[in-house]
Amino acid sequence: MNDLSLNELETATPSVVHQAARDFATALAETPQFKAYEQAEQQLRGNQAAQRVIGAYQSKQQSLRMSLMLNAASAEERAELERLRQAFLAESTVAAYLQAQADLMALCGAAADLLSQHIGLSFAAACGSGCC
């Protein structure tokens, strides 16, 4: 950062920062990407067939977690897990959800880049691993 004194920096009160964050969240919620994500999520939650496939995949994945970490899962177990993963990904509501999620993440990443340019530091790094 430049050798600027605190007097030369623009500062904002916490209430101004909170209002700006609320305004940003409101604007983000109005984007087509966010609306598509919300719709895809609702459709995924309401699709019982997709929920069963997701549950079967997650259950098998959880039961094999330690074996997979230790590279001790059998070829048959790995094949079954892959079969369930492919069934999971083949569900149209899952595919739509994953695409909407990727689109929203791309938008959030672009917003983080813009914020980073304006504030002079990496917004994503400042937010930690849970950010865009």
N, C-alpha and C positions, 0 to 999 in steps of 0.2 A: 504494500500500500504506500502511497505517497506520504511525505512528511507533512501532513496536515495537522493542525492543532484541533482540539475538540470544538473550538469556536468556529472553525471553518467548515465543519461537517454539519449537514442538515440532520437534526434529530427530531423524533416524533414521540409524543406521549404514548403510553400503553393503550389508551382508549382510541387514539388515532390508528395505531397499528392493528388493534382488534377490529375496528370498523373496516379497515382496508382488507383484512383477511376475510371478513364476512362478505364484503362486496365481491371479492375474488371468487369465493365459494358460490355465491349466487350466480355470477357470470358463468362459471364453469358448469353449474347445474343446468344452464339454459343452452348449452352447446348440443349440436346433433349427436356428437360422440357420447356424451353423458346420457342423453335420453335413450339412445340406442342400447347402451350398456344396461340401463335400468330395465328396459323392456326385455332384453335378452335374459337378464337374471330372473325376472318374474316368470318368463316362459319356461326357463330351465327348472325353476322350483316347482312349477305346476305340472311338469311332465313326469308322470309316475314311471313310465318305462325308462326314461333317462335316469331318474333317481335310483332305480333298481340296478342299472348298469354301473352307475357311479359307485353305489354302495358295494357291489360285488368286487369291483376293481380295488376300492380303498380297503376293503376287508382283506383281500388276498395280499395286497401290498403290505398292510400292517402285519399280517401273520408271517410274512417272509422277510420283514425288515432286518432282523438280526442276521438271518442266513445270507441275505443279499450283501449286508455290510461286511460279513466275514468271507464273502465269495464262496459260500457253502451250499447255496441253493442248487438243487438238481436241475438238469436240463429240462425235465418235465415241468418242474415248478416255474422255471423261467418262461417256458413256452406258454404255460397257462396264464401267467401274469401278462405276457405280451398279448395273448389272445383277448384277455379282458381289457387291456389298454386300447387295443384296436376297436373293440366293440364300443368302448367309452367314446373314443374319438369319432366313430362312425355315426353317432347320434346327431341328427341335424341340429337339435337345440343346443347341444354341447358345442358343436362347431360354430354356431352363430354366437354363442356366449363368448367363446375364446376369441373370435374375430372382433367382437365389440370391445372386449377387454383390451386387446392389443391396440385397437384404434384409440381408446381412451388413454392408454398408457403413452402412446405416441404424442397425443395432444398435451398430456401432463409434462412429458419430457420437453416438448417445445416451449411450454410455458415456463418451466424451470430454467431453460436456457435463456429465455428473455429476461427473467428475473435476475439471473446471474449476471447478465450483461449490464443491467441497470444498477445493481447494488455493488458490483465489483468483486464478488466472491461467489463461489460455487454454492448455489441454493441447495442442490441435492445433497452435497457433502455436509452442509450445515444442518440439514434436516435428519440425517442419519439414514440407516438402511431401509426404513419404512416409507421413504418418500419416492416420488415419481421415478 
